[in-house]
Amino acid sequence: MVSVLQRTARGGAWPVGRPPLPARPGSAAFPLDRPLPQDRLLSWLLAITLAIIGGILRFYRLGYPTDDGTPVFDEKHYVPQAWQMLRNGGVEDNPAYELVVHPPLAKQLIALGEWWQGYDGVGWRLSAALAGTICVLLIVRIARRLTRSTLFGVVAGVLLICDGVSFVQSRMGMLDIFLTLFVLASFGALVVDRDDMRTRMARVVAQGRVHDSPFGPRMGVRWWRFAAGVLLGMASAVKWDGVYWVAAFGVLSVVWDLCARRSAGVRRPWAGVFVRDVGPALWALAAIPILTYLAAWWAWFASETATDRYEVGREIGTGGPFSFVPAGLRSLWYYSGHVLSFHTSLKTSHTSPHPWESKPWTWPMGLRPMLYYYTNSGQACGESQCVAATMLIGTPVLWWASPAALGWALWRAVTAFDWRYAAILVGYLAGYLPWFLDIDRQMYFFYATPMAPFLVLALTLCLGEILGRARGGVERRSTGLLIVAIYLGLAVANFAWLWPVMVGDSITPAHWDAEMWLPSWR
C-alpha cells in the first residue's frame, strides 16, 4: 500500500486544472491538483443547510426510546458514568471496580449534554446528536475538496444523512459517534494539509529554489497537520481504537510528503523526507496525540479518589528503572493495564453468545445489524398488537454497494494512482482490519461506525466517475447525471423506508416483517 500511496500522491485522476506557477528558466513546473470551485459562499451555505437537515433528523424524538426511563443497551455503561462525572469533578464512581474500560473524553462530552438538559433521554444523547450533525458538515467539505466539486460535496452530505449506522449512533449515548467525529475531522485536516504543502512546494519550484538543498525545502509550520494530531489524540481519548488511525494517518502524511518532493524534482527525496519531514511528523502525529490523550485525563490526575490514582508505593514499587517517570503517569499506566486485561478477556461465549454479536466479515455489507430496543406491547399503530424497535442498520443501498465501491477504489488506487481513493482506503481499513487480530473477542456492528464516512466518500468518488467530466459530451453527461440522481433517490427512499425501525416508531407486526429484509436481521 505504501508503494501505491507514493505513486498516487503525485497527481490523481485529474489533469492539472490551472496553469503551473511561473518557473524560472531550467526549472520544472510542479503538478498541482485542479483548483477548488470559486463558489465558496454557496458551498458553505449548502453544507450548513445539509447539516441543519441532518441535525433535524437526528434530534427528532431524541429522548425515545428508553428502557422504562433508563438507558438502553450499552448506554447503561456510559450514561451513568457521564452523570457521575458531573457529580465527582470529572471522574466516575466506579462502584464495580475496574469496570470503567474506556478513556474519559466521550463520557465528558455526554456529561455536557446531561448538564445542559438533565438526566433524561435527551440529555444522554444531546452531545451525540450534535457530533453526528457536525459529521454531515465535515463530509460535505471534505468531499468537495477531494472531488473539486460542490455538487459532489452535496452528494456526500446526502448519503451520510441517509446512512442508517451514522444516523442511529448519533441518537445513542454511546462512544462510537465521537470516535467517528474526531477521525473524520483529522482526515479532513490532513487533506487540507496536503493541498497546502503542495501549494508551498509549487511556490518553491516556481522560484527556482528547490535545488538549494539536495533534501529539498523545509516546509515550515504546518498548522493543519498539528490540528490533525490534536484530533487524533481526541479520538484515542474516546477509544483506544484511535491509535490505529494515528499510525495509518501518520504513514499517509509522510508518504504524501515523499511524493511531493519527488514531483518537485528534489535530488534526494527519500533522504529529504527523513531529514525534513519525519521529525515534524512524529511531533505532530505522534507526540501531540499522546499529549492530547493525557490531557483528557485531567480530572483523573486531579482527583484524590479516582480508581488506581495513587498506586505508586502500593501496587507499584517506588524504585526500579522507571522510577524517574512521574507517579501519576505510572499509576495511569497501571490502571490502563487493568483496562487492557478486561478487553483481552472479553471473549465470545461458545455456550451462550450474545444474540446480536457479529464478526467483522459481516460489517462491510451490514449483514448482522444491532437491536437496541424492542417492544411488542401497545396499540399506537391502530391494531391490537404493535411493534416498536430501534435497530442499527446500514442502509442497504449504501452498505450493500460497499464491495463494488471499495473494489473500484482499490483498482483506481493501484492502476490509476489516484491518491484520493488510496487515502479513503487507508481511513476505512484502519477502522476495519484491526478487528481481525482477535476474532474470538466479542464484537458488534456498531464498531463499524467510523468506517461509514469513508464508505460514503468512496461511493461519492464512484458516482463522480459515473457522471464523468464536463467535456465528456452532453449525452454522456446527461446519462451519468441520471444515474447519480437515481442512486441518490434510492438512498433517500431506502432511508425513509427504514425510518420506523431506526427511531422506534410504533408499527404493525406485518410492517415489522416487511422491514426485515434478510434472515440475519432478525
C-alpha positions as CSV (number, residue, x, y, z in Angstrom):
1,M,0.0,0.0,0.0
2,V,2.9,2.4,0.7
3,S,4.2,2.0,-2.8
4,V,0.7,2.7,-4.2
5,L,0.4,5.8,-2.0
6,Q,3.8,7.0,-3.2
7,R,2.7,6.9,-6.8
8,T,-0.9,8.1,-6.2
9,A,0.1,11.1,-4.2
10,R,1.9,12.6,-7.2
11,G,-1.2,13.6,-9.1
12,G,-4.6,11.9,-9.2
13,A,-7.3,11.2,-11.7
14,W,-7.4,14.8,-12.9
15,P,-5.0,16.7,-15.1
16,V,-3.7,20.0,-13.9
17,G,-6.7,22.3,-14.0
18,R,-4.8,25.6,-13.7
19,P,-1.6,26.8,-15.2
20,P,1.5,26.0,-13.3
21,L,3.1,28.8,-11.4
22,P,5.7,30.6,-13.5
23,A,9.0,28.9,-13.2
24,R,12.5,30.2,-13.6
25,P,14.4,29.0,-16.7
26,G,15.6,25.5,-16.3
27,S,13.1,24.6,-13.5
28,A,10.1,22.3,-14.0
29,A,6.6,23.2,-13.1
30,F,5.1,21.5,-10.0
31,P,1.9,19.5,-10.8
32,L,-1.0,21.0,-8.8
33,D,-4.4,19.4,-8.4
34,R,-7.4,21.1,-10.0
35,P,-8.4,24.2,-8.0
36,L,-11.4,24.3,-5.8
37,P,-14.6,25.8,-7.2
38,Q,-15.0,29.5,-6.9
39,D,-18.4,29.2,-5.2
40,R,-17.1,29.4,-1.6
41,L,-20.1,31.2,-0.1
42,L,-22.6,29.0,-1.9
43,S,-20.7,25.8,-0.9
44,W,-20.8,26.8,2.8
45,L,-24.5,27.7,2.6
46,L,-25.2,24.3,1.1
47,A,-23.0,22.5,3.7
48,I,-24.7,24.3,6.5
49,T,-28.2,23.6,5.1
50,L,-27.4,19.9,4.8
51,A,-26.0,19.9,8.4
52,I,-29.3,21.5,9.6
53,I,-31.3,18.9,7.8
54,G,-29.2,16.1,9.2
55,G,-29.5,17.7,12.6
56,I,-33.3,18.0,12.5
57,L,-33.5,14.3,11.7
58,R,-31.0,13.3,14.4
59,F,-32.8,15.4,17.1
60,Y,-36.3,14.1,16.2
61,R,-37.7,12.4,19.3
62,L,-34.2,12.2,20.6
63,G,-35.4,11.2,24.1
64,Y,-37.1,8.0,22.8
65,P,-36.7,5.1,23.4
66,T,-35.8,4.4,26.9
67,D,-35.9,1.2,29.0
68,D,-38.7,2.4,31.4
69,G,-36.8,5.7,31.9
70,T,-33.4,4.2,31.9
71,P,-30.7,4.0,29.1
72,V,-30.8,1.2,26.5
73,F,-28.1,-1.3,25.7
74,D,-24.6,0.0,26.2
75,E,-25.9,3.4,27.1
76,K,-26.3,1.8,30.5
77,H,-22.5,1.9,31.0
78,Y,-21.6,5.4,29.6
79,V,-24.6,7.5,30.5
80,P,-24.4,6.9,34.3
81,Q,-20.7,7.3,34.2
82,A,-21.1,10.6,32.5
83,W,-23.6,11.7,35.2
84,Q,-21.1,10.6,37.8
85,M,-18.5,12.9,36.2
86,L,-20.8,15.8,36.8
87,R,-21.1,15.0,40.5
88,N,-17.5,13.9,41.1
89,G,-15.4,16.6,39.5
90,G,-14.9,14.7,36.2
91,V,-14.3,11.1,37.3
92,E,-16.6,8.1,37.7
93,D,-17.7,6.5,40.9
94,N,-16.7,3.1,39.5
95,P,-18.8,1.1,42.0
96,A,-17.8,-2.1,40.1
97,Y,-14.1,-1.9,40.5
98,E,-12.2,-1.6,37.1
99,L,-15.5,-1.6,35.1
100,V,-14.6,1.8,33.6
101,V,-12.9,0.4,30.4
102,H,-12.6,3.4,28.1
103,P,-10.9,6.8,28.2
104,P,-12.9,9.7,29.5
105,L,-13.4,12.1,26.7
106,A,-16.6,10.8,25.1
107,K,-18.2,10.5,28.6
108,Q,-17.2,14.0,29.4
109,L,-18.9,15.1,26.2
110,I,-22.0,13.1,27.1
111,A,-21.9,14.8,30.5
112,L,-22.1,18.2,28.9
113,G,-25.5,17.2,27.4
114,E,-26.6,15.9,30.7
115,W,-25.5,19.2,32.4
116,W,-27.5,21.2,29.8
117,Q,-30.6,19.1,29.6
118,G,-30.6,16.9,32.7
119,Y,-30.6,13.1,33.3
120,D,-33.1,12.0,30.7
121,G,-33.1,10.6,27.2
122,V,-32.5,13.9,25.5
123,G,-29.6,14.8,27.9
124,W,-28.0,11.4,27.4
125,R,-28.0,11.8,23.6
126,L,-27.7,15.6,23.1
127,S,-23.9,15.6,22.5
128,A,-24.0,12.5,20.3
129,A,-26.7,14.1,18.1
130,L,-24.6,17.2,17.8
131,A,-21.5,15.2,16.9
132,G,-23.4,13.4,14.2
133,T,-24.7,16.7,12.8
134,I,-21.1,18.0,12.6
135,C,-20.1,14.9,10.8
136,V,-22.5,15.8,8.0
137,L,-21.0,19.3,7.7
138,L,-17.4,17.8,7.7
139,I,-18.1,15.3,5.0
140,V,-19.6,17.9,2.7
141,R,-16.5,20.0,2.9
142,I,-14.1,17.0,2.7
143,A,-15.8,15.5,-0.4
144,R,-15.8,18.9,-2.1
145,R,-12.1,19.2,-1.6
146,L,-11.5,15.6,-2.7
147,T,-13.6,15.9,-5.9
148,R,-13.1,19.7,-6.5
149,S,-16.9,19.7,-6.9
150,T,-19.5,21.4,-4.8
151,L,-22.1,19.1,-6.3
152,F,-20.4,16.0,-5.0
153,G,-19.9,17.6,-1.7
154,V,-23.7,17.8,-1.5
155,V,-23.9,14.2,-2.7
156,A,-21.7,13.0,0.1
157,G,-23.7,15.0,2.6
158,V,-27.0,13.5,1.4
159,L,-25.5,10.0,1.6
160,L,-24.3,10.4,5.1
161,I,-27.6,11.8,6.2
162,C,-29.2,8.7,4.8
163,D,-26.7,6.3,6.3
164,G,-28.5,4.3,9.0
165,V,-25.4,3.5,11.0
166,S,-24.3,7.1,11.4
167,F,-27.9,8.1,12.0
168,V,-28.7,5.7,14.8
169,Q,-25.4,6.1,16.5
170,S,-26.0,9.8,16.5
171,R,-29.1,9.1,18.6
172,M,-27.4,6.9,21.2
173,G,-25.5,7.9,24.3
174,M,-22.5,5.7,23.3
175,L,-18.9,6.4,22.3
176,D,-18.6,5.5,18.7
177,I,-20.1,8.6,17.1
178,F,-17.5,10.7,18.9
179,L,-14.7,8.5,17.7
180,T,-16.1,8.9,14.2
181,L,-16.2,12.7,14.5
182,F,-12.6,13.0,15.5
183,V,-11.3,10.5,13.0
184,L,-13.2,12.2,10.1
185,A,-12.1,15.7,11.2
186,S,-8.5,14.6,11.4
187,F,-8.7,13.1,7.9
188,G,-10.1,16.4,6.6
189,A,-7.3,18.3,8.3
190,L,-4.7,16.1,6.7
191,V,-6.3,16.5,3.2
192,V,-6.1,20.3,3.7
193,D,-2.5,20.0,4.8
194,R,-1.7,18.1,1.7
195,D,-3.1,20.8,-0.5
196,D,-1.3,23.5,1.5
197,M,2.0,21.7,1.3
198,R,1.8,21.1,-2.5
199,T,1.0,24.8,-2.9
200,R,4.1,25.7,-0.9
201,M,6.2,23.3,-2.9
202,A,4.9,24.7,-6.2
203,R,5.9,28.2,-5.0
204,V,9.4,26.9,-4.2
205,V,9.7,25.3,-7.6
206,A,8.5,28.4,-9.4
207,Q,11.1,30.5,-7.6
208,G,13.8,28.0,-8.6
209,R,14.8,27.3,-5.0
210,V,14.0,23.5,-5.0
211,H,17.7,22.6,-5.6
212,D,19.1,24.9,-2.9
213,S,19.5,21.7,-0.8
214,P,19.7,18.1,-2.0
215,F,17.0,17.4,0.5
216,G,14.6,20.0,-0.8
217,P,13.0,22.8,1.1
218,R,11.8,23.0,4.7
219,M,8.0,23.2,4.7
220,G,7.6,25.4,7.7
221,V,4.9,25.3,10.3
222,R,2.0,23.0,9.4
223,W,-1.0,24.0,11.4
224,W,-3.4,21.7,9.7
225,R,-1.3,18.7,10.5
226,F,-0.9,19.9,14.1
227,A,-4.7,20.1,14.2
228,A,-4.9,16.6,12.8
229,G,-2.6,15.4,15.7
230,V,-4.9,17.1,18.3
231,L,-7.9,15.5,16.7
232,L,-6.3,12.0,16.6
233,G,-5.4,12.4,20.3
234,M,-9.0,13.2,21.0
235,A,-10.1,10.1,19.0
236,S,-7.7,8.0,21.1
237,A,-9.2,9.6,24.3
238,V,-12.6,8.4,23.2
239,K,-11.5,4.8,22.5
240,W,-8.1,3.3,22.2
241,D,-9.0,2.3,18.6
242,G,-8.0,5.8,17.7
243,V,-4.4,4.6,17.8
244,Y,-4.9,2.7,14.6
245,W,-5.7,5.9,12.8
246,V,-2.7,7.7,14.4
247,A,-0.4,5.1,12.8
248,A,-2.3,5.0,9.5
249,F,-2.6,8.7,9.0
250,G,1.0,9.3,10.1
251,V,2.2,7.0,7.4
252,L,-0.2,8.6,4.9
253,S,1.1,12.1,5.6
254,V,4.8,11.2,5.3
255,V,4.1,9.3,2.0
256,W,2.4,12.4,0.7
257,D,5.5,14.4,1.7
258,L,7.7,12.0,-0.1
259,C,5.7,12.2,-3.3
260,A,5.6,16.0,-3.2
261,R,9.4,16.0,-3.0
262,R,9.7,13.6,-5.9
263,S,7.3,15.5,-8.0
264,A,9.2,18.7,-7.3
265,G,12.5,17.1,-8.6
266,V,14.3,17.0,-5.3
267,R,17.6,15.3,-5.8
268,R,17.4,13.1,-2.8
269,P,13.7,12.8,-1.9
270,W,13.9,9.8,0.4
271,A,16.7,11.4,2.4
272,G,14.8,14.7,2.3
273,V,11.8,13.0,3.9
274,F,13.8,11.6,6.7
275,V,15.7,14.8,7.2
276,R,12.9,17.4,6.7
277,D,9.6,15.6,7.3
278,V,9.8,12.6,9.6
279,G,10.8,14.5,12.7
280,P,8.0,17.1,12.4
281,A,5.5,14.4,11.5
282,L,6.4,12.4,14.6
283,W,5.9,15.6,16.7
284,A,2.6,16.5,15.1
285,L,1.1,13.0,14.6
286,A,2.7,11.0,17.5
287,A,3.7,13.4,20.3
288,I,0.8,15.7,20.0
289,P,-1.8,12.9,20.1
290,I,-0.1,11.5,23.2
291,L,-0.2,14.8,24.9
292,T,-3.8,15.4,23.9
293,Y,-4.7,11.9,25.2
294,L,-3.1,12.6,28.5
295,A,-4.8,16.0,28.8
296,A,-8.2,14.2,28.5
297,W,-7.4,12.5,31.9
298,W,-7.1,15.9,33.6
299,A,-9.9,15.0,36.1
300,W,-8.3,11.7,37.0
301,F,-4.9,13.3,37.6
302,A,-6.6,16.0,39.8
303,S,-8.7,13.5,41.8
304,E,-7.9,12.1,45.2
305,T,-10.4,9.2,44.8
306,A,-10.1,8.1,41.2
307,T,-9.5,4.4,40.6
308,D,-5.8,3.4,40.9
309,R,-4.8,7.1,41.1
310,Y,-2.2,6.6,43.8
311,E,-0.8,3.1,43.2
312,V,2.9,4.1,43.4
313,G,4.1,2.9,46.8
314,R,1.2,0.4,47.0
315,E,0.8,-1.9,44.0
316,I,3.7,-0.2,42.2
317,G,7.2,0.0,43.7
318,T,8.9,3.4,44.2
319,G,12.2,2.2,42.7
320,G,13.1,0.4,39.5
321,P,14.2,1.5,36.1
322,F,11.0,3.6,35.6
323,S,11.2,5.5,38.9
324,F,12.0,8.7,37.0
325,V,8.5,8.7,35.5
326,P,6.0,10.9,37.4
327,A,3.9,8.9,39.9
328,G,0.7,10.0,38.2
329,L,1.8,8.6,34.8
330,R,2.9,5.3,36.4
331,S,-0.4,5.0,38.1
332,L,-2.3,5.7,34.9
333,W,-0.1,3.0,33.1
334,Y,-1.1,0.5,35.9
335,Y,-4.8,1.4,35.6
336,S,-4.6,1.1,31.8
337,G,-3.1,-2.4,32.2
338,H,-6.2,-3.5,34.0
339,V,-8.4,-2.0,31.3
340,L,-6.4,-3.8,28.6
341,S,-6.8,-7.1,30.6
342,F,-10.6,-6.5,30.6
343,H,-10.6,-6.1,26.8
344,T,-8.4,-9.0,26.0
345,S,-10.6,-11.3,28.2
346,L,-13.9,-10.1,26.7
347,K,-14.3,-13.3,24.6
348,T,-17.3,-14.7,22.8
349,S,-19.0,-17.4,24.8
350,H,-19.3,-20.6,22.9
351,T,-22.2,-21.8,25.0
352,S,-24.2,-18.6,25.2
353,P,-23.1,-15.9,22.7
354,H,-24.7,-12.6,22.7
355,P,-27.7,-12.8,20.3
356,W,-26.7,-9.7,18.4
357,E,-22.9,-10.2,18.2
358,S,-21.4,-10.0,14.8
359,K,-17.9,-10.6,13.3
360,P,-16.1,-8.1,11.1
361,W,-16.5,-10.0,7.8
362,T,-20.3,-9.2,8.1
363,W,-19.7,-5.5,8.6
364,P,-19.0,-4.2,5.1
365,M,-22.5,-5.1,4.0
366,G,-24.1,-4.8,7.4
367,L,-25.3,-8.4,7.3
368,R,-25.9,-8.6,11.1
369,P,-27.4,-5.4,12.5
370,M,-27.8,-4.5,16.1
371,L,-31.1,-4.4,18.0
372,Y,-31.0,-1.7,20.7
373,Y,-34.7,-1.7,21.8
374,Y,-37.8,-3.8,21.1
375,T,-41.3,-4.0,22.5
376,N,-44.4,-5.6,21.1
377,S,-46.8,-4.1,23.6
378,G,-49.1,-1.1,23.0
379,Q,-51.7,-0.2,20.4
380,A,-50.4,3.0,18.9
381,C,-50.3,1.5,15.4
382,G,-54.1,1.0,15.4
383,E,-54.0,-2.7,15.9
384,S,-54.3,-4.9,19.0
385,Q,-50.5,-5.5,19.0
386,C,-47.8,-3.2,17.7
387,V,-44.0,-3.3,17.4
388,A,-41.6,-0.5,18.4
389,A,-37.9,-1.1,17.8
390,T,-34.6,0.7,17.4
391,M,-32.2,-1.1,15.2
392,L,-28.7,-0.2,14.0
393,I,-29.0,-1.0,10.2
394,G,-26.6,0.1,7.5
395,T,-28.8,1.5,4.7
396,P,-28.6,-1.3,2.1
397,V,-28.4,1.0,-0.9
398,L,-25.1,2.2,0.6
399,W,-23.7,-0.7,2.5
400,W,-24.6,-3.4,0.0
401,A,-22.7,-1.4,-2.6
402,S,-19.5,-1.4,-0.5
403,P,-17.8,-4.4,-2.2
404,A,-18.1,-2.7,-5.6
405,A,-17.2,0.8,-4.3
406,L,-14.2,-0.5,-2.3
407,G,-13.1,-2.8,-5.1
408,W,-13.2,0.1,-7.5
409,A,-11.3,2.3,-5.0
410,L,-8.5,-0.3,-4.8
411,W,-8.5,-0.7,-8.6
412,R,-8.2,3.1,-9.1
413,A,-5.5,3.4,-6.4
414,V,-3.4,0.6,-8.0
415,T,-3.9,1.3,-11.7
416,A,-4.7,5.0,-11.9
417,F,-2.5,6.0,-9.0
418,D,-5.4,8.1,-7.6
419,W,-4.3,9.4,-4.2
420,R,-7.9,10.1,-3.2
421,Y,-9.0,6.5,-3.4
422,A,-5.9,5.4,-1.6
423,A,-6.4,7.8,1.2
424,I,-10.1,6.7,1.6
425,L,-9.0,3.1,1.7
426,V,-6.4,3.9,4.4
427,G,-9.1,5.5,6.6
428,Y,-11.6,2.7,6.0
429,L,-9.1,-0.2,6.6
430,A,-7.6,1.4,9.7
431,G,-11.1,1.0,11.3
432,Y,-11.7,-2.4,9.9
433,L,-8.6,-4.7,9.6
434,P,-7.5,-4.4,13.3
435,W,-10.7,-6.3,14.3
436,F,-9.3,-9.4,12.7
437,L,-6.4,-9.6,15.1
438,D,-8.6,-11.2,17.8
439,I,-11.6,-12.9,16.2
440,D,-12.6,-14.5,19.5
441,R,-13.3,-11.1,21.1
442,Q,-16.9,-10.0,21.5
443,M,-17.8,-7.7,18.6
444,Y,-20.8,-5.8,17.4
445,F,-21.8,-3.9,14.3
446,F,-21.7,-0.5,16.0
447,Y,-17.8,-0.9,16.0
448,A,-18.1,-0.2,12.2
449,T,-19.4,3.3,12.8
450,P,-16.1,5.1,12.0
451,M,-16.0,3.2,8.7
452,A,-19.2,4.7,7.4
453,P,-17.9,8.2,6.4
454,F,-15.1,6.6,4.4
455,L,-17.6,4.3,2.6
456,V,-19.7,7.4,1.8
457,L,-16.6,9.1,0.4
458,A,-15.7,6.1,-1.7
459,L,-19.3,6.0,-3.1
460,T,-19.2,9.7,-3.8
461,L,-16.0,9.3,-5.9
462,C,-17.5,6.4,-7.7
463,L,-20.6,8.5,-8.6
464,G,-18.2,11.2,-9.8
465,E,-16.7,8.6,-12.2
466,I,-20.2,7.7,-13.4
467,L,-21.1,11.4,-14.0
468,G,-17.9,11.9,-16.0
469,R,-16.1,15.1,-17.0
470,A,-17.9,18.1,-18.2
471,R,-16.1,17.8,-21.5
472,G,-17.2,14.2,-22.0
473,G,-20.2,15.2,-24.1
474,V,-23.7,16.2,-23.4
475,E,-25.2,12.7,-23.9
476,R,-22.6,11.1,-21.7
477,R,-23.0,13.7,-19.0
478,S,-26.8,13.5,-19.1
479,T,-26.8,9.8,-18.7
480,G,-24.3,10.0,-15.8
481,L,-26.4,12.6,-14.1
482,L,-29.5,10.5,-14.4
483,I,-27.7,7.5,-12.8
484,V,-26.4,9.7,-10.0
485,A,-29.9,11.1,-9.4
486,I,-31.5,7.7,-9.4
487,Y,-28.9,6.4,-6.9
488,L,-29.5,9.3,-4.6
489,G,-33.2,8.9,-4.8
490,L,-32.9,5.2,-3.9
491,A,-30.7,6.1,-0.9
492,V,-33.3,8.6,0.3
493,A,-36.2,6.2,-0.3
494,N,-34.3,3.3,1.4
495,F,-33.6,5.5,4.4
496,A,-37.2,6.6,4.6
497,W,-38.4,3.0,4.5
498,L,-36.2,2.0,7.4
499,W,-37.0,5.1,9.4
500,P,-39.6,3.5,11.7
501,V,-37.2,0.8,12.9
502,M,-34.4,3.2,13.4
503,V,-36.4,5.7,15.6
504,G,-38.7,3.3,17.4
505,D,-42.0,4.3,15.8
506,S,-44.9,2.1,16.5
507,I,-45.7,-0.2,13.5
508,T,-47.8,-3.3,12.9
509,P,-46.2,-6.8,13.0
510,A,-46.7,-7.1,9.3
511,H,-44.8,-3.8,8.7
512,W,-42.0,-5.1,11.0
513,D,-41.7,-8.2,9.0
514,A,-41.5,-6.2,5.8
515,E,-38.6,-4.2,7.3
516,M,-36.6,-7.3,8.0
517,W,-35.0,-7.9,4.5
518,L,-32.6,-10.7,5.5
519,P,-33.0,-13.6,7.9
520,S,-29.8,-12.4,9.6
521,W,-31.6,-9.2,10.5
522,R,-33.8,-11.0,13.0
